[in-house]
């Protein structure tokens, strides 16, 4: 049997195994020949889209031109799309070329493949198939070459580059096209893989001001709390690396002594965390409009096209969409990679603050261009990479204390990426969507995040 025939038989089997579950929202799984005692939770239930507060829904309505029903439907559709895309990524293997959502309610999931023989399998999952030339692995490899070449090239006039799955290219955004061509040449990236796009503004970091919840560094500059975290019994918060260096002291918005930067990376990455003193308690909330609490129930990463909202004390709640993952951006201080590119606006004072999709933490504000009066773009440091780098646990309202865990390699607090495999209760599972695990999200309990193999 040829490799291609074996591949399509494997893809077909993966689809057939879950075909009976399509009507239930593309998020369940069941053992062959047996019926589960309780229905598997849908992706929307797992990711608690019902926890989205009124303030966030109102911001989505204003910034994305939706009514409340559409905003609620969009969050549900994006949760289900992420789970479906994860299953197809696992099934298509090396053919997979990316996935994204589109439409006012994110009602369409598009999945790209390099093999036309995969179309039937993609469509069987309710997604729209796109046959393209380059796999996601090839595009990621080309982008990695750009990152490496950037260390020896001045990228001030070509400050942003990323993998664009919707056009199946690596895009370099440049103020001067010649600067983009120089970077592409230095990286040895073929013209068939690349596209140059004009931009007029240089991205900048948002120094010295407030974001979701203000704090002060060394009684001077101001930044924003991203997300409350813990490290063992130590409480603290995640924020942007450009806000302060390790050892810098912080005070809260009320000017009460708060904590100390334990780690900070900038440039290269834009991540940091602050350990707070006993007067401060980590809560599973982001500050919302009018002082409302916005629940954080996890950190499942959203796909391209998904809605995302940002909390900042300067500009309040603003929403937009995820436009690109795996982005590199050059500020005056240096290049940051990878960050996520969004259409959300921000202004000085929003740096370090929280990005959230529904109730899922996404990242902390790094920088951008434009403003919230004329429109702009922003980049955020993904939260899962920050948590993993410092060994932190996101404070959430999800999960429970759990009981005695069956044997296996799965562990609460670990950050998992798509394709990672673990064992749990004698079975092996493959991760479908990037997230930090916690009690209550054991692999058998969350088929939106894990697939039994």
Secondary structure, 3 states (H helix, E strand, C coil): CCHHHHHHHHHHHHHHHHHHHHHHCCCCCCCCCCCCCCCCCCHHHHCCHHHCCHHHHHHHHHHHCCCHHHHHHHHHHHHHHHHHHHHHHHHHHHHEEEEEEECCCCCEEEEEECCHHHHHHHHHCCCEEEECCCCHHHHHHHHHHHHHHHCCCCCCCCCEEEEECCCCEEEEEECCHHHHHHHHHHHCCCHHHEEEEECCCCCEECCCCCCCCEEEECCCEEEECCEEEEECCEEEEEECHHHCCCCCEEEECCCCEEEEEEEEECCECCEEEEEECCCCCCCCEEECHHHCEEECCECCCCCECCEEEEEECCCEEEEEEEEEEEEEEEECCEEEEEEEEECCCCCCCCCCCEEEECCEEEEEEEEEEEECCCEEEEEEEEHHHHHHHHCCEECCCCCCCCCCCCCECCCCCCEECCCCEEEECCEEEEECCCEECCCCCCHHHCCCCEEEC
